[in-house]
Amino acid sequence: VCRGTAVMLVSPTDGTDEIANPFLQPDGS
């Protein structure tokens, strides 16, 4: 979750969803 939040703050753009998806997938697993 920490990583997802950091990505959102660091990259608050349209690509945030794409970056957050792969980051949350391995983290949640």
Distance bins in CASP14 RR format, pairs under 12 A and 6 or more apart:
PFRMAT RR
TARGET T0000
AUTHOR 0000-0000-0000
RMODE 2
METHOD distances of the structure
MODEL  1
1 7 0 0 0 0 0 1 0 0 0 0 0
1 8 0 0 0 0 0 1 0 0 0 0 0
1 20 0 0 0 0 0 1 0 0 0 0 0
1 23 0 0 0 0 1 0 0 0 0 0 0
1 24 0 0 0 0 1 0 0 0 0 0 0
1 27 1 0 0 1 0 0 0 0 0 0 0
1 28 0 0 0 0 1 0 0 0 0 0 0
2 8 0 0 0 0 0 1 0 0 0 0 0
2 9 0 0 0 0 0 1 0 0 0 0 0
2 23 0 0 0 0 0 1 0 0 0 0 0
2 24 0 0 0 0 0 1 0 0 0 0 0
2 27 0 0 0 0 1 0 0 0 0 0 0
3 9 0 0 0 0 0 1 0 0 0 0 0
3 10 0 0 0 0 0 1 0 0 0 0 0
3 11 0 0 0 0 0 1 0 0 0 0 0
3 19 0 0 0 0 1 0 0 0 0 0 0
3 20 0 0 0 0 1 0 0 0 0 0 0
3 21 0 0 0 0 0 1 0 0 0 0 0
3 22 0 0 0 0 0 1 0 0 0 0 0
3 23 1 0 1 0 0 0 0 0 0 0 0
3 24 1 0 0 1 0 0 0 0 0 0 0
3 25 0 0 0 0 0 1 0 0 0 0 0
3 26 0 0 0 0 1 0 0 0 0 0 0
3 27 1 0 0 1 0 0 0 0 0 0 0
3 28 0 0 0 0 0 1 0 0 0 0 0
4 10 0 0 0 0 1 0 0 0 0 0 0
4 11 0 0 0 0 1 0 0 0 0 0 0
4 12 0 0 0 0 0 1 0 0 0 0 0
4 16 0 0 0 0 1 0 0 0 0 0 0
4 17 0 0 0 0 0 1 0 0 0 0 0
4 19 0 0 0 0 1 0 0 0 0 0 0
4 20 1 0 1 0 0 0 0 0 0 0 0
4 21 0 0 0 0 1 0 0 0 0 0 0
4 22 0 0 0 0 0 1 0 0 0 0 0
4 23 1 0 1 0 0 0 0 0 0 0 0
4 24 1 0 0 1 0 0 0 0 0 0 0
4 25 0 0 0 0 0 1 0 0 0 0 0
4 26 0 0 0 0 0 1 0 0 0 0 0
4 27 1 0 0 1 0 0 0 0 0 0 0
4 28 0 0 0 0 0 1 0 0 0 0 0
5 11 0 0 0 0 0 1 0 0 0 0 0
5 12 0 0 0 0 0 1 0 0 0 0 0
5 16 0 0 0 0 0 1 0 0 0 0 0
5 19 0 0 0 0 0 1 0 0 0 0 0
5 20 0 0 0 0 1 0 0 0 0 0 0
5 23 0 0 0 0 0 1 0 0 0 0 0
5 24 0 0 0 0 0 1 0 0 0 0 0
5 27 0 0 0 0 0 1 0 0 0 0 0
6 12 0 0 0 0 0 1 0 0 0 0 0
6 16 0 0 0 0 0 1 0 0 0 0 0
6 19 0 0 0 0 0 1 0 0 0 0 0
6 20 0 0 0 0 1 0 0 0 0 0 0
6 23 0 0 0 0 1 0 0 0 0 0 0
6 24 0 0 0 0 0 1 0 0 0 0 0
6 27 0 0 0 0 0 1 0 0 0 0 0
7 13 0 0 0 0 0 1 0 0 0 0 0
7 15 0 0 0 0 1 0 0 0 0 0 0
7 16 1 0 0 1 0 0 0 0 0 0 0
7 17 0 0 0 0 0 1 0 0 0 0 0
7 18 0 0 0 0 1 0 0 0 0 0 0
7 19 1 0 1 0 0 0 0 0 0 0 0
7 20 1 0 1 0 0 0 0 0 0 0 0
7 21 0 0 0 0 0 1 0 0 0 0 0
7 22 0 0 0 0 1 0 0 0 0 0 0
7 23 1 0 1 0 0 0 0 0 0 0 0
7 24 0 0 0 0 1 0 0 0 0 0 0
7 27 0 0 0 0 0 1 0 0 0 0 0
8 15 0 0 0 0 0 1 0 0 0 0 0
8 16 1 0 1 0 0 0 0 0 0 0 0
8 17 0 0 0 0 1 0 0 0 0 0 0
8 19 0 0 0 0 1 0 0 0 0 0 0
8 20 1 0 0 1 0 0 0 0 0 0 0
8 21 0 0 0 0 0 1 0 0 0 0 0
8 23 0 0 0 0 1 0 0 0 0 0 0
8 24 0 0 0 0 0 1 0 0 0 0 0
9 16 0 0 0 0 1 0 0 0 0 0 0
9 19 0 0 0 0 0 1 0 0 0 0 0
9 20 0 0 0 0 0 1 0 0 0 0 0
10 16 0 0 0 0 1 0 0 0 0 0 0
10 19 0 0 0 0 1 0 0 0 0 0 0
10 20 0 0 0 0 0 1 0 0 0 0 0
10 23 0 0 0 0 0 1 0 0 0 0 0
11 17 0 0 0 0 0 1 0 0 0 0 0
11 18 0 0 0 0 1 0 0 0 0 0 0
11 19 1 0 1 0 0 0 0 0 0 0 0
11 20 0 0 0 0 1 0 0 0 0 0 0
11 23 0 0 0 0 0 1 0 0 0 0 0
12 19 0 0 0 0 0 1 0 0 0 0 0
12 20 0 0 0 0 0 1 0 0 0 0 0
13 19 0 0 0 0 1 0 0 0 0 0 0
13 20 0 0 0 0 0 1 0 0 0 0 0
14 20 0 0 0 0 0 1 0 0 0 0 0
15 21 0 0 0 0 1 0 0 0 0 0 0
15 22 0 0 0 0 0 1 0 0 0 0 0
15 23 0 0 0 0 0 1 0 0 0 0 0
16 22 0 0 0 0 0 1 0 0 0 0 0
16 23 0 0 0 0 0 1 0 0 0 0 0
16 24 0 0 0 0 0 1 0 0 0 0 0
17 23 0 0 0 0 0 1 0 0 0 0 0
17 24 0 0 0 0 0 1 0 0 0 0 0
18 24 0 0 0 0 0 1 0 0 0 0 0
18 25 0 0 0 0 0 1 0 0 0 0 0
19 25 0 0 0 0 0 1 0 0 0 0 0
20 26 0 0 0 0 0 1 0 0 0 0 0
20 27 0 0 0 0 0 1 0 0 0 0 0
20 28 0 0 0 0 0 1 0 0 0 0 0
21 27 0 0 0 0 0 1 0 0 0 0 0
21 28 0 0 0 0 0 1 0 0 0 0 0
22 28 0 0 0 0 0 1 0 0 0 0 0
22 29 0 0 0 0 0 1 0 0 0 0 0
23 29 0 0 0 0 0 1 0 0 0 0 0
END
